[in-house]
Amino acid sequence: MSLIVDGYVRLRDRAALEKLRTHRIEMLEAARSVVELDNSRMIAALVEEIELIDAGLSRLNTLREQRELAPDDPQATPLNEIAPRDPHR
């Protein structure tokens, strides 16, 4: 999932990230509604994926803010230098 999020961030595809996030939230709600099965692992995985997507959206926000503050600044952080979030931290 982190590679997918990183790809969408590099492409600046906010709509794709938001669609992915919406889909994962719907899956999470569906998983929580099934009480007959122990789906705690699936729920934990979905929560982690949503956190990764949220981190990607935050990176897009940071990039947009940097570009708005200094649109012509050659020192502005290029998109490919924005560090991806370490999912194990």
N, C-alpha and C positions, 0 to 999 in steps of 0.2 A: 504494500500500500504506500510505503514511503516513496518508492520510485515513481509511482503514479502521481502522487501529490507533487513531488519535485518537478516532474515533467510539466504539469499544469501551471506551476508557479513560473517556470522558465518561459512558458508560452504566454504567461499573463492571462490565463483563461479562468477568470473568476467564475464565470457561469458554469463551467464544467465542475469546478470545485464545489460550488454551492449545490449543484444537482447531485453530485456524489454524496455530499453531506446529508442532503434530504433523504436520499435513498437509504443510507446507513441508519438514519434516525427512524425511518419507517420500519426497517428490519429489526431494529432494537425494540421498538414498541410491540411488534408482532412476537418477537421472542419472549418478551416479558409477559405477554398475554397467555402463553402456553404454560399451564401450571402442572400438567401431567408428566412433564419431562424435566430432567435436570439439565438445563441449558445454560448453566452458569459460565461455562467456558466460552460459549458463543456470545453471551452477553458481554463478558469481559473483552473479548476480541473486538466486538463492535464498538464498545466504549473507547478502546485504544485507537481504533481506526478513526473515529470521530475526532479524537484529540489530535491525531496527525493532520487531519483535514483542517481543523481549526488553526493549527500552527501554520499550515500553508497559507490560509487566508490572512493570518496575521503578517506573514512575510510579504504578501502582496500589499497589504496596507502600509507596511514600513517602506517598501519600495516606492509606492505612490507618493507618500509623504516626502520622501527624500527628493523625488523628482519635482514635486510641487514647490519645495523650498528653494531648489537650485536647478531649474530646468536647463540652463545652459552651462552648468558647472561641469567641466571635464573631470573634476575630482569626485563627482558623485559615484556612488557604488554601482558598478555594472550589475545587471541581473545575474550573470553567471557567477558572481562572487558572493552572492548571498548564501550563507552557510545553511545547509539543510539541517533540520532539527534531528538530533540523535534520539531515536525512539526508545533507547534504553536508559535515558537520563531522567 
